[in-house]
């Protein structure tokens, strides 16, 4: 196993393209205080070189990791996701794809809200993601959607426990809700439901609805936020 002082030297080789191993030729390097990577370690670069030259074995491995990390390219901040709650806006979006969480959210929107307006679909997606953000619920989209699934009608989202097969039979509706899911997972804002974590259709009146604060009515759904304890 290489000693830590050699690892430090290798880090410098990767960063600067010169060798700091004992016996190797040393190039003069002049660093300004503003771009000295040693500042990110709380240790001047020259001190790392001095430790290597003297053959010390106690170079901080964490310091080496921080040195290497300091040379990683900085990612440019992404512009905020903007949304227009209209069919025209969604039709201009590219076909949506994604992984497991996108699949779960798309399915929930398809079975819970495919007949809703675009705004109504975004509102239902907000509730699901608000639950993901809340410590009172599972911390993944799939976890939230399938919470309680197993006993008939004992789940949070009826389509997951109503005993019927979940078949995607309307491709156009799927295309639309999958785009909504993609936008929401990519960081679209959640202004429609004011932090709601519950909703129900206007066709039912659950007992809990009398105790919760209604935050919005969008399409056929009412949205609620649980009162603070």
C-alpha positions in Angstrom: 0.0 0.0 0.0 1.4 3.4 -0.9 2.2 5.7 2.0 0.0 8.8 2.5 2.9 11.1 1.5 3.0 9.4 -1.9 -0.7 9.7 -2.2 -0.3 13.4 -1.6 2.3 13.6 -4.3 0.0 11.7 -6.7 -2.7 14.2 -6.0 -0.4 17.0 -6.9 0.6 15.2 -10.1 -3.0 14.8 -11.1 -3.7 18.5 -10.4 -0.5 20.2 -11.7 1.2 17.6 -14.0 4.5 17.5 -12.1 6.0 15.0 -9.8 6.7 15.8 -6.1 8.2 12.4 -5.2 11.5 12.4 -3.4 14.4 12.5 -5.9 12.3 13.8 -8.8 13.0 17.1 -10.4 11.0 19.9 -8.8 9.4 22.6 -10.9 9.0 26.1 -9.5 5.3 26.7 -9.0 3.9 30.2 -8.1 0.3 30.3 -6.9 -1.6 33.4 -6.0 -3.6 33.5 -2.8 -6.8 33.4 -4.7 -6.2 30.1 -6.6 -4.0 28.2 -4.1 -5.8 24.9 -3.7 -4.2 24.4 -0.3 -6.5 27.1 1.0 -9.4 24.7 0.6 -7.6 22.4 3.0 -6.7 24.9 5.6 -3.1 24.1 4.7 -0.8 25.9 2.2 0.2 23.9 -0.8 3.8 24.5 0.0 3.3 22.8 3.4 2.1 19.7 1.6 5.2 19.7 -0.6 7.4 20.2 2.4 5.8 17.2 4.1 6.5 15.1 1.0 10.1 16.2 0.6 10.8 15.4 4.3 9.4 11.9 3.9 6.7 12.4 6.6 4.1 9.6 6.8 1.3 11.5 8.4 -0.2 13.5 5.6 -3.9 13.9 6.3 -5.8 11.5 4.0 -8.9 13.7 4.3 -6.8 16.7 3.2 -5.8 14.8 0.1 -9.4 14.1 -0.7 -10.3 17.7 -0.3 -7.4 18.7 -2.5 -8.6 16.4 -5.3 -12.2 17.6 -4.8 -11.1 21.2 -5.2 -10.1 20.5 -8.8 -13.5 19.1 -9.8 -15.2 21.3 -12.3 -17.9 23.5 -10.7 -21.4 22.8 -12.1 -23.2 25.7 -13.4 -26.4 26.5 -11.6 -29.4 25.3 -13.5 -32.1 27.8 -14.4 -35.3 27.4 -12.4 -38.0 25.2 -14.0 -40.8 27.4 -15.3 -44.3 26.0 -15.9 -47.3 27.1 -17.9 -50.3 25.1 -16.8 -51.7 24.5 -20.3 -52.0 21.8 -22.9 -50.1 23.9 -25.3 -47.1 24.1 -22.9 -47.1 20.3 -22.4 -47.4 19.5 -26.1 -44.2 21.4 -26.7 -42.2 19.5 -24.1 -40.1 16.5 -25.3 -41.2 13.0 -24.6 -40.6 12.3 -20.9 -38.5 9.4 -19.6 -37.0 8.6 -16.2 -36.3 6.0 -13.5 -38.4 4.3 -10.8 -39.5 7.5 -9.0 -40.6 9.0 -12.3 -42.5 5.8 -13.2 -44.3 5.8 -9.8 -45.3 9.5 -10.1 -46.5 9.1 -13.7 -48.6 6.1 -12.7 -50.1 7.9 -9.8 -51.0 10.9 -12.0 -52.5 8.6 -14.6 -54.7 6.7 -12.3 -55.6 9.5 -10.0 -55.8 12.5 -12.2 -55.6 11.8 -16.0 -59.1 13.3 -16.5 -58.1 16.5 -14.7 -56.8 19.7 -16.3 -53.1 20.2 -16.6 -53.3 22.4 -13.5 -55.2 19.7 -11.6 -52.5 17.2 -12.5 -49.7 19.4 -11.3 -51.7 20.0 -8.1 -51.9 16.2 -7.4 -48.2 15.9 -8.1 -47.6 18.7 -5.6 -49.4 16.7 -2.9 -47.2 13.7 -3.5 -44.0 15.6 -3.5 -45.1 17.6 -0.4 -45.5 14.3 1.3 -42.0 13.2 0.2 -40.7 16.4 1.8 -42.6 15.9 5.0 -41.0 13.8 7.8 -44.5 12.4 8.5 -44.4 10.3 5.2 -42.0 8.1 3.4 -39.1 9.9 1.8 -39.4 8.7 -1.7 -42.1 9.1 -4.4 -42.7 5.3 -4.6 -42.8 5.0 -0.9 -45.4 7.7 -0.6 -47.6 6.3 -3.3 -47.5 2.7 -2.1 -47.8 3.5 1.6 -50.4 1.1 3.1 -50.8 -0.9 0.0 -51.6 -4.5 0.7 -55.1 -4.5 2.2 -58.0 -3.6 0.0 -59.0 0.1 0.4 -56.5 0.5 3.2 -54.0 2.5 1.2 -53.3 6.1 0.6 -53.9 6.1 -3.2 -56.9 3.9 -4.0 -55.7 2.6 -7.3 -52.9 0.7 -5.6 -55.3 -1.4 -3.4 -58.6 -1.5 -5.2 -57.9 -5.0 -6.6 -58.0 -4.0 -10.2 -55.2 -4.4 -12.7 -53.2 -1.2 -13.4 -53.3 -1.0 -17.2 -52.2 2.0 -19.2 -54.8 2.1 -22.0 -54.7 5.8 -23.0 -51.3 6.6 -24.5 -52.1 10.3 -25.0 -53.1 10.7 -21.3 -49.9 8.8 -20.3 -47.8 11.1 -22.5 -49.2 14.1 -20.8 -49.0 13.0 -17.1 -45.5 11.6 -17.7 -44.4 15.1 -18.7 -46.0 16.6 -15.6 -44.1 14.0 -13.5 -40.8 14.8 -15.2 -41.2 18.6 -14.7 -42.1 18.1 -11.0 -39.2 15.8 -10.3 -36.9 18.3 -12.1 -37.8 21.0 -9.6 -40.9 22.8 -10.9 -42.3 25.1 -8.2 -45.3 24.0 -6.0 -47.5 27.1 -5.6 -50.9 25.6 -6.4 -51.8 23.8 -3.1 -50.0 25.9 -0.5 -48.2 22.9 1.0 -51.2 20.5 0.9 -50.5 16.9 1.8 -54.0 15.6 1.4 -56.8 15.8 -1.2 -60.1 14.1 -2.1 -62.6 14.4 -4.9 -65.8 16.5 -4.6 -67.7 13.2 -4.8 -66.8 12.2 -1.2 -66.7 13.9 2.2 -64.1 12.1 4.4 -64.4 12.8 8.2 -60.8 14.1 8.4 -61.6 16.9 5.9 -63.6 18.8 8.6 -60.5 19.0 10.8 -57.9 20.0 8.1 -57.4 23.4 6.6 -58.5 23.5 2.9 -55.9 25.2 0.8 -57.3 25.0 -2.7 -60.0 23.7 -5.0 -58.7 22.7 -8.4 -60.9 20.8 -10.8 -62.7 17.9 -9.1 -60.3 17.9 -6.1 -60.1 19.7 -2.8 -56.7 20.1 -1.2 -55.8 20.2 2.5 -53.0 20.8 4.9 -52.9 19.0 8.2 -53.2 21.3 11.2 -50.0 21.8 13.1 -50.0 20.0 16.4 
